[in-house]
Structures are given as C-alpha cells and as structure tokens.
Amino acid sequence: MSRPIPATEAQALLEAILEALDMPYPATIGDTEVHDRILNDRVMHARIALKGVLRDGDDAGWSADFLRARVAELPATGYKAVAPLPAEGVAP
C-alpha cells in the first residue's frame, strides 16, 4: 500500500501531468500524426508517474520532476498548431 501523499507533492504531480497533456491542437489533419505521436509519448510518461506514485509508493515530488524532464524531451513542435484560445475571462 502506498503512503499518504503530501498536498504540495500531489499538487506538483497534478501540475506536471497537466503540462504533459496540455498541447496545442493540430491545425490540420496533416499535422495530426506528429501531434498524436508526441502526445502519446507524453501520456505514457504521465501514466508511469501516476502508477509509480499510486501503486508503488514513489515520491510524488520526485515523480513530478521526472515527468517534467521527460516532457522537456518531447516538445510540442514539428507540427502547425491552432492559435491558443484566450484564457477564461480574458477578452480576445
């Protein structure tokens, strides 16, 4: 059984997972292949981090840092992305 996760470590892990999954959408169907390959690799690393923390008792803070390092190796580049949507409550 895994140990309780301190709130700050849980927050760091959740933020790292969001960073991993929050990629700009591809602008065209032709850009989908590159986008999906990068996203799939990022999802794999996020799943490894989550399983390590929740099932194996890995340190959540360390896992967040490790996930961020893996995501840095998988930049959301190589495809044309749609313009980012304005933040909620911000006028375009």
C-alpha positions in Angstrom: 0.0 0.0 0.0 1.3 3.5 -0.8 2.0 6.2 1.7 -0.2 9.3 2.0 0.8 11.9 -0.5 1.6 15.4 0.9 -0.6 18.0 -0.6 2.3 20.0 -2.1 3.7 16.9 -3.8 0.2 16.0 -5.1 -0.2 19.5 -6.4 3.2 19.3 -8.1 2.4 16.0 -9.7 -1.0 17.2 -11.0 0.5 20.3 -12.4 3.2 18.2 -14.2 0.5 15.9 -15.6 -1.4 18.9 -16.9 1.7 20.3 -18.5 2.3 16.9 -20.2 -1.2 16.7 -21.6 -1.8 20.4 -22.4 -0.6 20.5 -26.0 -1.9 22.8 -28.7 -4.3 21.1 -31.1 -3.1 20.4 -34.6 -4.1 23.0 -37.2 -4.7 20.5 -40.0 -5.4 16.8 -40.4 -1.9 16.5 -41.8 -0.5 17.8 -38.5 -2.3 15.2 -36.5 0.2 12.4 -36.9 3.1 14.4 -35.3 0.8 15.8 -32.6 -0.6 12.4 -31.7 2.9 10.8 -31.6 4.2 13.4 -29.1 1.0 13.3 -27.1 1.0 9.5 -26.9 4.6 9.6 -25.6 3.7 12.2 -23.0 0.7 10.2 -21.9 2.9 7.1 -21.4 5.2 9.0 -19.1 2.3 10.5 -17.2 0.8 7.0 -16.7 4.2 5.7 -15.5 4.5 8.6 -13.0 0.9 8.1 -11.7 1.3 4.3 -11.4 4.6 4.7 -9.6 3.1 7.1 -7.0 -0.2 5.4 -6.5 0.8 1.8 -6.7 4.4 1.6 -5.8 4.6 4.5 -3.3 7.1 6.5 -5.3 7.8 10.1 -4.1 5.2 12.3 -5.9 7.6 15.4 -5.9 10.3 13.4 -7.5 7.9 11.8 -10.0 6.6 15.3 -10.9 10.2 16.5 -11.6 11.0 13.3 -13.6 7.8 13.7 -15.6 8.7 17.3 -16.4 12.1 16.2 -17.6 10.6 13.6 -19.9 8.1 16.2 -21.3 11.0 18.6 -21.9 12.5 15.9 -24.2 9.1 15.9 -26.1 8.4 19.5 -27.1 5.2 20.3 -28.9 7.0 21.1 -32.1 7.1 19.8 -35.6 3.5 20.5 -36.5 1.4 23.5 -37.1 -0.9 24.2 -34.2 -4.1 26.2 -34.0 -3.9 29.6 -32.2 -4.2 29.2 -28.5 -7.6 30.0 -27.1 -7.8 33.1 -24.8 -7.8 32.4 -21.1 -11.2 32.3 -19.5 -12.3 35.8 -18.6 -9.8 37.5 -20.9 -11.1 39.4 -23.9 -9.6 38.2 -27.2 
